[in-house]
């Protein structure tokens, strides 16, 4: 019986697990993606704004060890 995927993180993990070791490449391309990163773990922290423009590639490969 297969598990039902109900969230985006579960989908990403499932996809990555299936592609790992198969020479797969996952590519994410960002255009003006703004991320606000908290400076501390507390209520109402100051936020740093990070803007991503470009490509992030995640590559997997099979090392051939068994």
N, CA, C and O of each residue as an XYZ file, in Angstrom:
264
protein
N       0.838     -1.177      0.000
C       0.000      0.000      0.000
C       0.889      1.249      0.000
O       1.811      1.339      0.811
N       0.634      2.203     -0.885
C       1.445      3.413     -0.941
C       0.867      4.479     -0.010
O      -0.337      4.527      0.243
N       1.767      5.335      0.492
C       1.349      6.420      1.359
C       0.831      7.573      0.524
O       1.343      7.831     -0.565
N      -0.174      8.265      1.019
C      -0.717      9.416      0.316
C       0.116     10.658      0.645
O       0.394     10.933      1.812
N       0.502     11.386     -0.365
C       1.272     12.612     -0.195
C       0.287     13.760     -0.059
O      -0.583     13.946     -0.909
N       0.429     14.540      1.032
C      -0.544     15.599      1.292
C       0.062     16.996      1.403
O      -0.682     17.973      1.484
N       1.396     17.119      1.408
C       2.010     18.438      1.529
C       3.104     18.600      0.482
O       3.604     17.616     -0.062
N       3.477     19.865      0.198
C       4.556     20.134     -0.755
C       5.880     19.539     -0.292
O       6.587     18.951     -1.110
N       6.255     19.666      0.999
C       7.516     19.045      1.435
C       7.527     17.526      1.235
O       8.550     16.963      0.844
N       6.406     16.863      1.497
C       6.335     15.417      1.275
C       6.521     15.080     -0.204
O       7.187     14.102     -0.545
N       5.931     15.890     -1.075
C       6.075     15.672     -2.514
C       7.534     15.845     -2.936
O       8.059     15.036     -3.700
N       8.188     16.895     -2.441
C       9.593     17.136     -2.786
C      10.480     15.995     -2.304
O      11.360     15.544     -3.037
N      10.262     15.531     -1.096
C      11.054     14.426     -0.540
C      10.838     13.159     -1.352
O      11.791     12.451     -1.677
N       9.591     12.879     -1.676
C       9.273     11.674     -2.455
C       9.929     11.720     -3.830
O      10.502     10.728     -4.279
N       9.846     12.864     -4.497
C      10.452     13.005     -5.816
C      11.967     12.854     -5.734
O      12.561     12.140     -6.542
N      12.592     13.513     -4.775
C      14.048     13.427     -4.619
C      14.473     11.989     -4.329
O      15.448     11.504     -4.903
N      13.746     11.302     -3.439
C      14.066      9.899     -3.126
C      13.996      9.018     -4.361
O      14.824      8.124     -4.532
N      13.017      9.260     -5.223
C      12.875      8.441     -6.433
C      13.977      8.728     -7.450
O      14.375      7.840     -8.204
N      14.473      9.975     -7.470
C      15.480     10.353     -8.455
C      16.911     10.090     -7.996
O      17.810      9.966     -8.827
N      17.132     10.004     -6.701
C      18.475      9.816     -6.176
C      19.078      8.533     -6.732
O      18.441      7.479     -6.722
N      20.298      8.633     -7.209
C      20.985      7.457     -7.724
C      20.652      7.134     -9.163
O      21.106      6.112     -9.679
N      19.896      7.948     -9.811
C      19.508      7.673    -11.195
C      20.072      8.696    -12.166
O      19.622      8.795    -13.308
N      21.066      9.460    -11.704
C      21.663     10.460    -12.575
C      20.733     11.625    -12.863
O      20.891     12.313    -13.871
N      19.771     11.849    -11.989
C      18.772     12.886    -12.219
C      19.290     14.264    -11.835
O      20.239     14.394    -11.061
N      18.665     15.268    -12.377
C      18.962     16.647    -12.016
C      17.648     17.374    -11.807
O      16.748     17.305    -12.644
N      17.541     18.072    -10.683
C      16.374     18.887    -10.390
C      16.828     20.334    -10.502
O      17.815     20.723     -9.877
N      16.122     21.134    -11.290
C      16.507     22.524    -11.502
C      15.380     23.439    -11.053
O      14.223     23.255    -11.431
N      15.734     24.429    -10.242
C      14.801     25.458     -9.807
C      15.290     26.774    -10.373
O      16.470     27.101    -10.248
N      14.407     27.530    -10.991
C      14.779     28.834    -11.532
C      13.949     29.904    -10.830
O      12.726     29.799    -10.742
N      14.630     30.933    -10.332
C      13.975     31.987     -9.582
C      14.115     33.315    -10.299
O      15.181     33.634    -10.825
N      13.046     34.084    -10.320
C      13.066     35.434    -10.843
C      12.396     36.319     -9.806
O      11.183     36.253     -9.611
N      13.187     37.141     -9.145
C      12.694     38.077     -8.144
C      11.909     37.357     -7.035
O      10.794     37.761     -6.704
N      12.481     36.310     -6.471
C      11.873     35.603     -5.344
C      12.403     36.238     -4.065
O      13.596     36.153     -3.774
N      11.517     36.873     -3.303
C      11.905     37.522     -2.060
C      11.617     36.605     -0.885
O      10.511     36.084     -0.741
N      12.624     36.416     -0.052
C      12.495     35.593      1.151
C      12.883     36.463      2.334
O      13.917     37.131      2.313
N      12.054     36.453      3.358
C      12.336     37.226      4.566
C      12.826     36.266      5.644
O      12.091     35.382      6.084
N      14.070     36.450      6.060
C      14.732     35.549      6.994
C      14.820     36.226      8.364
O      15.346     37.333      8.475
N      14.299     35.555      9.420
C      14.352     36.170     10.748
C      15.775     36.208     11.292
O      16.569     35.298     11.052
N      16.088     37.281     12.033
C      17.424     37.427     12.618
C      17.587     36.587     13.871
O      18.704     36.204     14.219
N      16.482     36.295     14.553
C      16.507     35.512     15.794
C      15.243     34.679     15.895
O      14.259     34.938     15.202
N      15.275     33.678     16.762
C      14.089     32.881     17.039
C      13.401     33.508     18.251
O      13.691     33.161     19.396
N      12.506     34.414     17.982
C      11.768     35.113     19.031
C      10.546     35.747     18.400
O      10.396     35.732     17.178
N       9.665     36.308     19.230
C       8.500     37.011     18.707
C       8.935     38.302     18.034
O       9.743     39.051     18.584
N       8.411     38.564     16.863
C       8.652     39.796     16.102
C      10.132     40.126     15.898
O      10.554     41.232     16.233
N      10.926     39.212     15.364
C      12.339     39.517     15.115
C      12.497     40.451     13.918
O      11.577     40.584     13.109
N      13.643     41.090     13.801
C      13.967     41.849     12.602
C      14.151     40.854     11.465
O      14.637     39.741     11.667
N      13.759     41.270     10.280
C      13.824     40.378      9.120
C      14.818     40.909      8.100
O      14.863     42.106      7.817
N      15.606     40.007      7.559
C      16.508     40.337      6.457
C      15.826     39.880      5.163
O      15.302     38.768      5.095
N      15.834     40.722      4.160
C      15.222     40.380      2.876
C      16.294     39.831      1.944
O      17.277     40.509      1.644
N      16.095     38.601      1.491
C      16.979     37.982      0.511
C      16.201     37.909     -0.802
O      15.046     37.482     -0.814
N      16.816     38.319     -1.891
C      16.200     38.227     -3.204
C      17.001     37.242     -4.040
O      18.214     37.381     -4.197
N      16.305     36.245     -4.573
C      16.963     35.227     -5.387
C      16.617     35.435     -6.847
O      15.449     35.543     -7.220
N      17.645     35.487     -7.658
C      17.514     35.549     -9.115
C      18.525     34.569     -9.674
O      19.720     34.687     -9.400
N      18.077     33.627    -10.433
C      19.010     32.685    -11.027
C      18.518     31.260    -10.939
O      17.321     31.002    -10.813
N      19.460     30.342    -11.007
C      19.141     28.921    -11.087
C      19.859     28.167     -9.976
O      21.044     28.384     -9.727
N      19.135     27.290     -9.321
C      19.690     26.374     -8.334
C      19.521     24.973     -8.903
O      18.404     24.566     -9.221
N      20.622     24.229     -9.034
C      20.563     22.865     -9.558
C      20.967     21.888     -8.471
O      21.951     22.098     -7.763
N      20.194     20.816     -8.346
C      20.509     19.730     -7.427
C      20.720     18.504     -8.289
O      19.804     18.046     -8.972
N      21.926     17.977     -8.254
C      22.251     16.809     -9.079
C      22.467     15.595     -8.190
O      22.997     15.702     -7.084
N      22.051     14.451     -8.685
C      22.331     13.196     -7.987
C      23.072     12.275     -8.948
O      22.940     12.393    -10.167
N      23.835     11.376     -8.394
C      24.527     10.407     -9.246
C      24.706      9.110     -8.482
O      24.765      9.095     -7.252
N      24.788      8.047     -9.213
C      25.008      6.722     -8.638
C      26.511      6.493     -8.597
O      27.174      6.518     -9.634
N      27.055      6.269     -7.396
C      28.496      6.085     -7.259
C      28.941      4.690     -7.679
O      30.139      4.418     -7.758
N      27.996      3.815     -7.946
C      28.340      2.484     -8.426
C      28.770      1.520     -7.331
O      29.198      0.407     -7.635
N      28.670      1.912     -6.072
C      29.033      1.018     -4.973
C      27.808      0.231     -4.565
O      26.706      0.772     -4.471
N      28.007     -1.030     -4.327
C      26.899     -1.877     -3.923
C      27.210     -2.594     -2.642
O      26.382     -3.359     -2.147
